[in-house]
């Protein structure tokens, strides 16, 4: 036999194979992805597409119920839901969690399923956090850079603050620089912050570069000092009272002060031509000036008025203030950078209006929508001739429109966002925060030049696209700051944004908590998120705690003002619990329902009544169907064979109609049922009127017939005297002729009239009908104590007849027939023994 020899690989071949495998492993992290960045990019794209798809789904309520009525949509939702539950079960099973989320028989409802998901998320996120900390080598004892006198902050590690490095080294963790125990800068302001529930009045009192003069109302700065009685009144309310007193009407009190100047602004030709980008200076070679005094601010204004363009940016704080605070302003020129302490110079910043409103100087912002409003609210500054690089980025259809992307694309600079969420009220500012603020405007003028050139190149040298950016930037500068105004319906807008459905008790509590939060935030000059975050307010409204400890349990962590005012909050919750409990209104009506109109627009049987009838048929319970007969079931099948025009507006199965909605005056079902009741009552009243009329007519006819019969009976009746004479004479006078002329027939007496009426009534009963003894109850004859006697006793009948006639019959004449009912009396009665 020949043996087959296998050729063994040599050592060089094994090394080569191993090196190839290692190279393949190094090339691909996992199948289809080369490295971590590719995998993360793909995952973020998938999450983004899923989020967009979920946002396109119908919202809960009318829209979802309408789409749910289509069988195709319902089947698609159920199939996709099963797939998602299957994927979630696999992920839970992989991490060792309970994974019975898909098995509906092992769960009591949605709440248990939700708790299962929350527990699994906690386990998965905890493991992911541990692995990320181990991979990055986070040292929690490391002390970040902090100004003297402040506590070291906690390290917050998340997806937003992790800086990825392309060199492959471990990533850097950003640290939030938050400050506790910071002195509130509002206490140092010369002008008290106006948190009142009144409209915002512009702070401007000097209007430089004006084409239309400022009204005298604003130009007189001493107007408030002349009215000391209004010092404790909000500014807008005091101004309105002053107008009513002096009969002075100011149309432009709430208008944009530079509306006329911006409407007549023309962009010069030099700004519509292609520029030569001027390279920025390195940061290390650029002078930086920190301005916190009035002299330095005046000198800065003089420098800015001599320039043709400069870049501006702001740093804002909104957590510990109701309206927010502008904490810092950064201004960059081609040669120099400036940082202005706007908290210190808040009441003197109006000086910069000379440069900010000069139409010959270009002010470059990025995303100026909020900056323009903050400048008006806190500093009284307005911008004329604005260029917004965010609007230019949108016109160029760039991949992203953030400042980070522009810095990376045009300047090849990676922005450092580690202090993006820092507390900018800190004084003195650390060097790291100053450098971060400086970088926002240092490169902005160079980006401005490059984007103008690209706008002209993309439009083949024509200035149309660039002109549109200038126009959009002008629209941004025309924005006016509007104070948040509280109304009785403000809570409904927040509820709509949160997409929550409450019953009457929960909605009342939510409304009361919203009003309490707004009032306290205005009084304490704190943000609504600091007083009571929205998710905690919703939690309290849904749970409706019976004790103050339950309110504390709904908040984690507990806001300081909630802990102080917990008793007041408990009273509000109790007030909400006292409301009658009605479920959330389930709308089952289509978009063409016009039943909200006036009563005159609808006929007697409106479409609402017809819709209510269809609803009653569609939502009929199975118990009612089982109680129907076979013929009724067949009739129902025939009726269901016809198409219901309102079926498309009804959910297919599981429709829930609140029984309490019939007693809620604000519900649609209450309105329809009330209208139905009114119409049914009107019908009943009409029927009763018809019956009454018919009865009255019948009575009238009976009376006329009785009169006619009475008159006919009088003709044949003889008087008593005639009857007496006839009885004496033996009827001899009857043969004689008629009586003499002098004889008068006497009037009949009342007894004769009554007897005639009885005769008239008894005339129809001439036909004799024998008595049917089979239907009689013979228990009456023997006292109804013995059992039923089927034997007929004629003597008993004769006795009763004699009683009815009224004859006195002796006891001896009674019949002695056998009575079965008396047969057992000897056994019933217990006779005494001898």
KAFEN-V123894 format. One record per residue. RES is the residue in three letters. D_CENTER is the distance of its C-alpha to the mean C-alpha in Angstrom with 1 decimal. Layout:
res=RES d_center=D_CENTER
res=RES d_center=D_CENTER
This chain:
res=UNK d_center=88.2
res=UNK d_center=86.4
res=UNK d_center=83.6
res=UNK d_center=80.7
res=UNK d_center=80.0
res=UNK d_center=76.6
res=UNK d_center=76.4
res=UNK d_center=74.7
res=UNK d_center=72.9
res=UNK d_center=74.6
res=UNK d_center=73.2
res=UNK d_center=72.5
res=UNK d_center=70.5
res=UNK d_center=68.4
res=UNK d_center=67.7
res=UNK d_center=66.7
res=UNK d_center=64.4
res=UNK d_center=62.8
res=UNK d_center=62.4
res=UNK d_center=60.7
res=UNK d_center=58.3
res=UNK d_center=57.5
res=UNK d_center=57.0
res=UNK d_center=54.6
res=UNK d_center=52.7
res=UNK d_center=52.6
res=UNK d_center=51.4
res=UNK d_center=48.5
res=UNK d_center=46.2
res=UNK d_center=44.8
res=UNK d_center=45.4
res=UNK d_center=44.2
res=UNK d_center=43.4
res=UNK d_center=46.1
res=UNK d_center=44.6
res=UNK d_center=41.5
res=UNK d_center=40.2
res=UNK d_center=40.3
res=UNK d_center=38.5
res=UNK d_center=35.7
res=UNK d_center=35.4
res=UNK d_center=35.1
res=UNK d_center=32.5
res=UNK d_center=30.3
res=UNK d_center=30.6
res=UNK d_center=29.6
res=UNK d_center=26.5
res=UNK d_center=25.6
res=UNK d_center=26.1
res=UNK d_center=24.1
res=UNK d_center=21.1
res=UNK d_center=21.5
res=UNK d_center=21.8
res=UNK d_center=18.7
res=UNK d_center=16.7
res=UNK d_center=18.2
res=UNK d_center=17.1
res=UNK d_center=14.7
res=UNK d_center=11.0
res=UNK d_center=9.9
res=UNK d_center=9.5
res=UNK d_center=11.9
res=UNK d_center=13.5
res=UNK d_center=14.2
res=UNK d_center=15.6
res=UNK d_center=17.7
res=UNK d_center=19.2
res=UNK d_center=19.7
res=UNK d_center=21.9
res=UNK d_center=24.5
res=UNK d_center=26.9
res=UNK d_center=27.6
res=UNK d_center=24.0
res=UNK d_center=23.8
res=UNK d_center=27.2
res=UNK d_center=26.3
res=UNK d_center=23.2
res=UNK d_center=25.3
res=UNK d_center=28.2
res=UNK d_center=26.3
res=UNK d_center=24.5
res=UNK d_center=28.0
res=UNK d_center=29.4
res=UNK d_center=26.8
res=UNK d_center=27.3
res=UNK d_center=31.0
res=UNK d_center=30.9
res=UNK d_center=28.9
res=UNK d_center=31.5
res=UNK d_center=34.4
res=UNK d_center=33.1
res=UNK d_center=32.7
res=UNK d_center=36.1
res=UNK d_center=37.6
res=UNK d_center=36.5
res=UNK d_center=37.7
res=UNK d_center=34.3
res=UNK d_center=33.5
res=UNK d_center=32.7
res=UNK d_center=32.0
res=UNK d_center=28.4
res=UNK d_center=29.5
res=UNK d_center=31.5
res=UNK d_center=29.0
res=UNK d_center=31.8
res=UNK d_center=32.1
res=UNK d_center=28.5
res=UNK d_center=26.8
res=UNK d_center=23.3
res=UNK d_center=20.5
res=UNK d_center=20.6
res=UNK d_center=24.3
res=UNK d_center=23.9
res=UNK d_center=21.3
res=UNK d_center=23.8
res=UNK d_center=26.5
res=UNK d_center=24.8
res=UNK d_center=24.2
res=UNK d_center=27.9
res=UNK d_center=29.2
res=UNK d_center=27.4
res=UNK d_center=28.9
res=UNK d_center=32.3
res=UNK d_center=32.2
res=UNK d_center=31.0
res=UNK d_center=33.6
res=UNK d_center=36.3
res=UNK d_center=35.2
res=UNK d_center=35.3
res=UNK d_center=38.8
res=UNK d_center=40.1
res=UNK d_center=39.0
res=UNK d_center=40.5
res=UNK d_center=43.7
res=UNK d_center=43.9
res=UNK d_center=43.3
res=UNK d_center=45.5
res=UNK d_center=43.1
res=UNK d_center=45.1
res=UNK d_center=42.9
res=UNK d_center=45.7
res=UNK d_center=46.0
res=UNK d_center=45.6
res=UNK d_center=43.8
res=UNK d_center=45.0
res=UNK d_center=44.0
res=UNK d_center=45.4
res=UNK d_center=47.6
res=UNK d_center=46.2
res=UNK d_center=42.9
res=UNK d_center=41.9
res=UNK d_center=41.7
res=UNK d_center=38.1
res=UNK d_center=36.7
res=UNK d_center=36.8
res=UNK d_center=33.4
res=UNK d_center=34.0
res=UNK d_center=31.3
res=UNK d_center=31.0
res=UNK d_center=30.3
res=UNK d_center=33.4
res=UNK d_center=36.0
res=UNK d_center=38.6
res=UNK d_center=40.3
res=UNK d_center=44.0
res=UNK d_center=45.8
res=UNK d_center=49.1
res=UNK d_center=48.1
res=UNK d_center=48.3
res=UNK d_center=45.7
res=UNK d_center=42.5
res=UNK d_center=42.0
res=UNK d_center=39.2
res=UNK d_center=37.5
res=UNK d_center=37.2
res=UNK d_center=34.7
res=UNK d_center=36.5
res=UNK d_center=34.5
res=UNK d_center=36.3
res=UNK d_center=36.1
res=UNK d_center=37.8
res=UNK d_center=37.7
res=UNK d_center=38.8
res=UNK d_center=36.1
res=UNK d_center=37.2
res=UNK d_center=35.5
res=UNK d_center=38.3
res=UNK d_center=40.9
res=UNK d_center=39.4
res=UNK d_center=41.6
res=UNK d_center=38.7
res=UNK d_center=36.1
res=UNK d_center=32.5
res=UNK d_center=30.5
res=UNK d_center=27.0
res=UNK d_center=26.8
res=UNK d_center=23.9
res=UNK d_center=26.1
res=UNK d_center=26.5
res=UNK d_center=28.6
res=UNK d_center=32.2
res=UNK d_center=34.3
res=UNK d_center=36.8
res=UNK d_center=39.5
res=UNK d_center=42.8
res=UNK d_center=45.2
res=UNK d_center=44.7
res=UNK d_center=47.1
res=UNK d_center=47.8
res=UNK d_center=46.7
res=UNK d_center=47.5
res=UNK d_center=45.9
res=UNK d_center=46.6
res=UNK d_center=44.0
res=UNK d_center=43.6
res=UNK d_center=45.7
res=UNK d_center=42.6
res=UNK d_center=41.8
res=UNK d_center=45.4
res=UNK d_center=46.5
res=UNK d_center=45.5
res=UNK d_center=47.1
res=UNK d_center=44.8
res=UNK d_center=42.9
res=UNK d_center=46.2
res=UNK d_center=47.5
res=UNK d_center=44.7
res=UNK d_center=44.9
res=UNK d_center=43.2
res=UNK d_center=39.9
res=UNK d_center=40.0
res=UNK d_center=37.4
res=UNK d_center=35.1
res=UNK d_center=32.5
res=UNK d_center=34.1
res=UNK d_center=32.0
res=UNK d_center=32.4
res=UNK d_center=36.1
res=UNK d_center=36.7
res=UNK d_center=35.2
res=UNK d_center=37.4
res=UNK d_center=40.4
res=UNK d_center=39.9
res=UNK d_center=39.9
res=UNK d_center=43.0
res=UNK d_center=45.0
res=UNK d_center=43.6
res=UNK d_center=43.0
res=UNK d_center=40.2
res=UNK d_center=39.1
res=UNK d_center=37.2
res=UNK d_center=36.7
res=UNK d_center=35.4
res=UNK d_center=32.0
res=UNK d_center=33.3
res=UNK d_center=34.3
res=UNK d_center=37.8
res=UNK d_center=39.1
res=UNK d_center=37.5
res=UNK d_center=40.9
res=UNK d_center=42.5
res=UNK d_center=39.8
res=UNK d_center=40.0
res=UNK d_center=43.8
res=UNK d_center=43.8
res=UNK d_center=46.0
res=UNK d_center=46.3
res=UNK d_center=50.0
res=UNK d_center=51.7
res=UNK d_center=52.4
res=UNK d_center=48.6
res=UNK d_center=48.4
res=UNK d_center=51.4
res=UNK d_center=51.5
res=UNK d_center=52.0
res=UNK d_center=53.9
res=UNK d_center=51.6
res=UNK d_center=53.0
res=UNK d_center=52.8
res=UNK d_center=51.2
res=UNK d_center=53.3
res=UNK d_center=52.9
res=UNK d_center=50.9
res=UNK d_center=53.9
res=UNK d_center=56.0
res=UNK d_center=53.5
res=UNK d_center=53.7
res=UNK d_center=50.8
res=UNK d_center=50.5
res=UNK d_center=48.2
res=UNK d_center=47.9
res=UNK d_center=47.2
res=UNK d_center=49.7
res=UNK d_center=50.1
res=UNK d_center=53.4
res=UNK d_center=51.9
res=UNK d_center=49.0
res=UNK d_center=51.5
res=UNK d_center=53.6
res=UNK d_center=50.5
res=UNK d_center=49.7
res=UNK d_center=53.3
res=UNK d_center=53.2
res=UNK d_center=49.9
res=UNK d_center=51.3
res=UNK d_center=54.2
res=UNK d_center=52.1
res=UNK d_center=50.7
res=UNK d_center=47.5
res=UNK d_center=45.7
res=UNK d_center=42.6
res=UNK d_center=39.8
res=UNK d_center=37.0
res=UNK d_center=35.0
res=UNK d_center=33.9
res=UNK d_center=30.8
res=UNK d_center=29.5
res=UNK d_center=26.0
res=UNK d_center=25.6
res=UNK d_center=27.9
res=UNK d_center=27.3
res=UNK d_center=24.4
res=UNK d_center=25.2
res=UNK d_center=27.2
res=UNK d_center=30.9
res=UNK d_center=33.1
res=UNK d_center=35.6
res=UNK d_center=37.9
res=UNK d_center=39.1
res=UNK d_center=41.2
res=UNK d_center=43.6
res=UNK d_center=45.9
res=UNK d_center=48.9
res=UNK d_center=51.3
res=UNK d_center=53.5
res=UNK d_center=51.6
res=UNK d_center=48.3
res=UNK d_center=46.9
res=UNK d_center=44.3
res=UNK d_center=43.4
res=UNK d_center=42.2
res=UNK d_center=39.6
res=UNK d_center=39.0
res=UNK d_center=42.7
res=UNK d_center=43.2
res=UNK d_center=39.9
res=UNK d_center=41.7
res=UNK d_center=44.4
res=UNK d_center=42.3
res=UNK d_center=42.6
res=UNK d_center=46.1
res=UNK d_center=44.7
res=UNK d_center=43.5
res=UNK d_center=47.0
res=UNK d_center=46.5
res=UNK d_center=42.8
res=UNK d_center=43.3
res=UNK d_center=46.6
res=UNK d_center=46.1
res=UNK d_center=49.0
res=UNK d_center=47.4
res=UNK d_center=44.7
res=UNK d_center=41.9
res=UNK d_center=40.5
res=UNK d_center=37.0
res=UNK d_center=34.8
res=UNK d_center=31.1
res=UNK d_center=31.7
res=UNK d_center=28.2
res=UNK d_center=27.4
res=UNK d_center=31.1
res=UNK d_center=31.7
res=UNK d_center=29.0
res=UNK d_center=30.3
res=UNK d_center=33.9
res=UNK d_center=33.0
res=UNK d_center=31.0
res=UNK d_center=33.5
res=UNK d_center=36.8
res=UNK d_center=37.0
res=UNK d_center=38.0
res=UNK d_center=37.5
res=UNK d_center=38.4
res=UNK d_center=40.6
res=UNK d_center=41.7
res=UNK d_center=39.1
res=UNK d_center=39.1
res=UNK d_center=36.0
res=UNK d_center=37.0
res=UNK d_center=33.4
res=UNK d_center=33.6
res=UNK d_center=37.0
res=UNK d_center=35.8
res=UNK d_center=33.3
res=UNK d_center=36.1
res=UNK d_center=38.3
res=UNK d_center=35.7
res=UNK d_center=36.3
res=UNK d_center=34.9
res=UNK d_center=32.9
res=UNK d_center=32.4
res=UNK d_center=32.5
res=UNK d_center=35.5
res=UNK d_center=36.5
res=UNK d_center=37.0
res=UNK d_center=39.0
res=UNK d_center=41.2
res=UNK d_center=41.9
res=UNK d_center=42.7
res=UNK d_center=44.8
res=UNK d_center=46.2
res=UNK d_center=46.1
res=UNK d_center=44.7
res=UNK d_center=42.3
res=UNK d_center=40.0
res=UNK d_center=39.7
res=UNK d_center=36.1
res=UNK d_center=36.9
res=UNK d_center=36.0
res=UNK d_center=32.9
res=UNK d_center=30.8
res=UNK d_center=33.6
res=UNK d_center=33.6
res=UNK d_center=35.4
res=UNK d_center=36.2
res=UNK d_center=39.1
res=UNK d_center=42.5
res=UNK d_center=44.9
res=UNK d_center=43.2
res=UNK d_center=44.6
res=UNK d_center=46.5
res=UNK d_center=44.0
res=UNK d_center=41.1
res=UNK d_center=43.4
res=UNK d_center=44.4
res=UNK d_center=40.8
res=UNK d_center=40.0
res=UNK d_center=43.2
res=UNK d_center=42.5
res=UNK d_center=39.5
res=UNK d_center=41.7
res=UNK d_center=45.2
res=UNK d_center=44.8
res=UNK d_center=42.6
res=UNK d_center=45.4
res=UNK d_center=47.0
res=UNK d_center=43.8
res=UNK d_center=43.6
res=UNK d_center=47.1
res=UNK d_center=46.5
res=UNK d_center=43.3
res=UNK d_center=45.1
res=UNK d_center=47.9
res=UNK d_center=45.6
res=UNK d_center=43.8
res=UNK d_center=47.2
res=UNK d_center=48.4
res=UNK d_center=45.4
res=UNK d_center=46.0
res=UNK d_center=49.8
res=UNK d_center=50.7
res=UNK d_center=48.9
res=UNK d_center=46.9
res=UNK d_center=44.1
res=UNK d_center=41.6
res=UNK d_center=42.5
res=UNK d_center=42.2
res=UNK d_center=38.6
res=UNK d_center=37.8
res=UNK d_center=39.4
res=UNK d_center=37.4
res=UNK d_center=34.1
res=UNK d_center=35.2
res=UNK d_center=36.1
res=UNK d_center=32.6
res=UNK d_center=31.3
res=UNK d_center=33.8
res=UNK d_center=32.7
res=UNK d_center=29.2
res=UNK d_center=28.7
res=UNK d_center=27.0
res=UNK d_center=24.2
res=UNK d_center=23.4
res=UNK d_center=19.9
res=UNK d_center=19.5
res=UNK d_center=17.5
res=UNK d_center=16.2
res=UNK d_center=14.8
res=UNK d_center=11.5
res=UNK d_center=11.4
res=UNK d_center=9.1
res=UNK d_center=6.2
res=UNK d_center=7.2
res=UNK d_center=7.4
res=UNK d_center=4.1
res=UNK d_center=3.5
res=UNK d_center=6.9
res=UNK d_center=6.9
res=UNK d_center=5.2
res=UNK d_center=5.2
res=UNK d_center=5.7
res=UNK d_center=8.0
res=UNK d_center=11.0
res=UNK d_center=12.5
res=UNK d_center=14.4
res=UNK d_center=11.9
res=UNK d_center=9.5
res=UNK d_center=12.9
res=UNK d_center=14.0
res=UNK d_center=11.1
res=UNK d_center=11.9
res=UNK d_center=15.5
res=UNK d_center=15.6
res=UNK d_center=13.9
res=UNK d_center=16.6
res=UNK d_center=19.2
res=UNK d_center=18.6
res=UNK d_center=18.8
res=UNK d_center=21.9
res=UNK d_center=23.7
res=UNK d_center=23.1
res=UNK d_center=24.7
res=UNK d_center=27.5
res=UNK d_center=28.4
res=UNK d_center=27.7
res=UNK d_center=25.7
res=UNK d_center=22.6
res=UNK d_center=19.3
res=UNK d_center=19.6
res=UNK d_center=23.0
res=UNK d_center=22.1
res=UNK d_center=19.1
res=UNK d_center=17.5
res=UNK d_center=13.7
res=UNK d_center=14.2
res=UNK d_center=16.5
res=UNK d_center=14.3
res=UNK d_center=11.7
res=UNK d_center=14.8
res=UNK d_center=16.2
res=UNK d_center=13.2
res=UNK d_center=13.4
res=UNK d_center=17.2
res=UNK d_center=18.0
res=UNK d_center=21.5
res=UNK d_center=24.4
res=UNK d_center=26.6
res=UNK d_center=26.5
res=UNK d_center=27.7
res=UNK d_center=24.5
res=UNK d_center=22.5
res=UNK d_center=25.1
res=UNK d_center=24.7
res=UNK d_center=21.0
res=UNK d_center=22.0
res=UNK d_center=24.3
res=UNK d_center=26.0
res=UNK d_center=25.7
res=UNK d_center=25.1
res=UNK d_center=28.2
res=UNK d_center=26.5
res=UNK d_center=24.5
res=UNK d_center=27.8
res=UNK d_center=29.4
res=UNK d_center=26.8
res=UNK d_center=26.0
res=UNK d_center=27.4
res=UNK d_center=25.3
res=UNK d_center=22.2
res=UNK d_center=23.6
res=UNK d_center=24.0
res=UNK d_center=20.4
res=UNK d_center=19.4
res=UNK d_center=22.0
res=UNK d_center=20.8
res=UNK d_center=17.4
res=UNK d_center=19.4
res=UNK d_center=21.5
res=UNK d_center=18.8
res=UNK d_center=19.4
res=UNK d_center=17.6
res=UNK d_center=15.6
res=UNK d_center=13.7
res=UNK d_center=10.3
res=UNK d_center=11.0
res=UNK d_center=12.5
res=UNK d_center=13.1
res=UNK d_center=16.6
res=UNK d_center=17.7
res=UNK d_center=18.9
res=UNK d_center=18.5
res=UNK d_center=21.8
res=UNK d_center=20.9
res=UNK d_center=22.3
res=UNK d_center=22.3
res=UNK d_center=20.3
res=UNK d_center=23.6
res=UNK d_center=26.5
res=UNK d_center=28.7
res=UNK d_center=31.7
res=UNK d_center=30.2
res=UNK d_center=30.2
res=UNK d_center=33.4
res=UNK d_center=34.3
res=UNK d_center=32.7
res=UNK d_center=29.6
res=UNK d_center=27.6
res=UNK d_center=25.0
res=UNK d_center=27.9
res=UNK d_center=29.1
res=UNK d_center=25.6
res=UNK d_center=25.5
res=UNK d_center=29.0
res=UNK d_center=28.0
res=UNK d_center=25.0
res=UNK d_center=27.5
res=UNK d_center=29.8
res=UNK d_center=27.4
res=UNK d_center=25.8
res=UNK d_center=29.2
res=UNK d_center=30.0
res=UNK d_center=33.0
res=UNK d_center=34.8
res=UNK d_center=35.1
res=UNK d_center=36.5
res=UNK d_center=39.0
res=UNK d_center=40.3
res=UNK d_center=41.2
res=UNK d_center=44.7
res=UNK d_center=45.9
res=UNK d_center=46.3
res=UNK d_center=42.8
res=UNK d_center=41.5
res=UNK d_center=43.5
res=UNK d_center=42.3
res=UNK d_center=38.6
res=UNK d_center=39.5
res=UNK d_center=41.0
res=UNK d_center=38.0
res=UNK d_center=35.7
res=UNK d_center=38.1
res=UNK d_center=36.9
res=UNK d_center=33.8
res=UNK d_center=30.7
res=UNK d_center=29.0
res=UNK d_center=25.6
res=UNK d_center=25.9
res=UNK d_center=24.1
res=UNK d_center=20.8
res=UNK d_center=21.1
res=UNK d_center=20.6
res=UNK d_center=24.1
res=UNK d_center=24.1
res=UNK d_center=22.2
res=UNK d_center=20.2
res=UNK d_center=18.6
res=UNK d_center=18.7
res=UNK d_center=18.1
res=UNK d_center=21.3
res=UNK d_center=19.8
res=UNK d_center=17.8
res=UNK d_center=21.2
res=UNK d_center=21.5
res=UNK d_center=18.1
res=UNK d_center=19.0
res=UNK d_center=15.5
res=UNK d_center=15.5
res=UNK d_center=17.2
res=UNK d_center=19.6
res=UNK d_center=20.8
res=UNK d_center=21.6
res=UNK d_center=23.5
res=UNK d_center=25.3
res=UNK d_center=26.3
res=UNK d_center=27.7
res=UNK d_center=29.5
res=UNK d_center=31.0
res=UNK d_center=32.2
res=UNK d_center=33.9
res=UNK d_center=35.5
res=UNK d_center=36.8
res=UNK d_center=38.3
res=UNK d_center=40.0
res=UNK d_center=41.4
res=UNK d_center=42.8
res=UNK d_center=44.5
res=UNK d_center=46.0
res=UNK d_center=47.3
res=UNK d_center=48.9
res=UNK d_center=50.6
res=UNK d_center=52.0
res=UNK d_center=53.3
res=UNK d_center=55.1
res=UNK d_center=56.6
res=UNK d_center=57.9
res=UNK d_center=59.4
res=UNK d_center=61.2
res=UNK d_center=62.5
res=UNK d_center=63.8
res=UNK d_center=65.6
res=UNK d_center=67.2
res=UNK d_center=68.4
res=UNK d_center=69.9
res=UNK d_center=71.7
res=UNK d_center=73.1
res=UNK d_center=74.2
res=UNK d_center=76.1
res=UNK d_center=77.8
res=UNK d_center=78.9
res=UNK d_center=80.1
res=UNK d_center=82.2
res=UNK d_center=83.7
res=UNK d_center=84.6
res=UNK d_center=86.5
res=UNK d_center=89.1
res=UNK d_center=90.3
res=UNK d_center=90.4
res=UNK d_center=93.8
res=UNK d_center=94.2
res=UNK d_center=95.4
res=UNK d_center=98.8
res=UNK d_center=99.4
res=UNK d_center=98.5
res=UNK d_center=100.9
res=UNK d_center=103.8
res=UNK d_center=103.3
res=UNK d_center=103.5
res=UNK d_center=106.8
res=UNK d_center=108.5
res=UNK d_center=107.5
res=UNK d_center=105.9
res=UNK d_center=108.9
res=UNK d_center=107.1
res=UNK d_center=104.6
res=UNK d_center=107.4
res=UNK d_center=108.1
res=UNK d_center=106.6
res=UNK d_center=103.8
res=UNK d_center=104.0
res=UNK d_center=105.5
res=UNK d_center=104.0
res=UNK d_center=103.6
res=UNK d_center=101.6
res=UNK d_center=97.9
res=UNK d_center=95.4
res=UNK d_center=93.5
res=UNK d_center=89.7
res=UNK d_center=88.1
res=UNK d_center=86.8
res=UNK d_center=83.2
res=UNK d_center=84.1
res=UNK d_center=85.3
res=UNK d_center=82.1
res=UNK d_center=80.0
res=UNK d_center=82.3
res=UNK d_center=82.0
res=UNK d_center=78.2
res=UNK d_center=78.4
res=UNK d_center=80.7
res=UNK d_center=78.5
res=UNK d_center=75.5
res=UNK d_center=77.6
res=UNK d_center=79.0
res=UNK d_center=76.3
res=UNK d_center=76.7
res=UNK d_center=80.1
res=UNK d_center=79.3
res=UNK d_center=79.8
res=UNK d_center=77.3
res=UNK d_center=78.4
res=UNK d_center=76.2
res=UNK d_center=74.3
res=UNK d_center=75.0
res=UNK d_center=72.8
res=UNK d_center=69.7
res=UNK d_center=71.1
res=UNK d_center=70.4
res=UNK d_center=73.8
res=UNK d_center=72.5
res=UNK d_center=73.0
res=UNK d_center=76.8
res=UNK d_center=77.0
res=UNK d_center=74.5
res=UNK d_center=71.6
res=UNK d_center=72.5
res=UNK d_center=74.4
res=UNK d_center=73.2
res=UNK d_center=73.1
res=UNK d_center=76.6
res=UNK d_center=77.1
res=UNK d_center=80.7
res=UNK d_center=81.5
res=UNK d_center=83.5
res=UNK d_center=85.3
res=UNK d_center=86.8
res=UNK d_center=83.4
res=UNK d_center=82.4
res=UNK d_center=85.6
res=UNK d_center=85.0
res=UNK d_center=81.5
res=UNK d_center=83.0
res=UNK d_center=85.6
res=UNK d_center=83.1
res=UNK d_center=81.1
res=UNK d_center=84.2
res=UNK d_center=85.3
res=UNK d_center=88.8
res=UNK d_center=90.3
res=UNK d_center=91.2
res=UNK d_center=93.1
res=UNK d_center=92.0
res=UNK d_center=94.9
res=UNK d_center=93.7
res=UNK d_center=90.5
res=UNK d_center=90.3
res=UNK d_center=90.8
res=UNK d_center=88.9
res=UNK d_center=87.1
res=UNK d_center=83.6
res=UNK d_center=81.6
res=UNK d_center=79.1
res=UNK d_center=82.0
res=UNK d_center=83.3
res=UNK d_center=81.6
res=UNK d_center=82.1
res=UNK d_center=84.8
res=UNK d_center=82.5
res=UNK d_center=79.7
res=UNK d_center=81.8
res=UNK d_center=83.2
res=UNK d_center=86.7
res=UNK d_center=88.5
res=UNK d_center=91.0
res=UNK d_center=94.6
